[in-house]
Amino acid sequence: MIETERLILRRYKKEDLQDLYEYLSDEEVVKYEPYKPMTLEEAAETLEWRMGTEEMIAAEHKDTHKMIGNVYLGRRDFDALEIGYVFNRQYWGQGYARESCEALIKQAFSEGVHRVFAECDPQNESSWRLLESLGFRREAFFRQNVYFWKDEAGKPIWKDTYVYAKLGHEA
């Protein structure tokens, strides 16, 4: 658990279901994610997985105790972590994602992580601007390298990807 000025970053718990469903069922929130808006049952299933992994970190608002989003920190080869974030739309533009990421990145580098990287859709300007404000550098632009969905004819709907990274010695 990590506390920031306004947040508690912690493991998920059963009581988070309604808050998790609130943002994972929002089409605008999951627009760039590899999943569609979730039903309550799907949110319950993903909550079970999130409670069982250390890679998903819940962001709880200190004042209201509402779980307002999450940060993903996945271990990768060569002392690297992949970071990602999804927040309730009601809390966008207020610095919560930045506050969460700053604290988690600082902790990761203090524990010896060499590199933190993120992949994002070039159309998701808010996401890559956040990464740049955190001191990440754009390392790659992959054209049509991934797809999450297929069209009515069963053909992939290809997407581009930006890759950003920050090194521990730059922190």
Buried (B, 14 or more C-beta within 10 A) or exposed (E): EBEBEBBBBBBBEEEBBEBBBBBBBBEEBBEBBEEEBBEEEBBBEBBEEBBEEEBBBBBBBEEEEBBBBBBBBEEEEEEBBBBBBBBBEEBBEEBBBBBBBBBBBEEBBEEEBEBBBBBBBBEBEEBBEBBEEBEBEBEEEEEEEEEEEEEEEEEEEEBBBBBBBBBBEEB
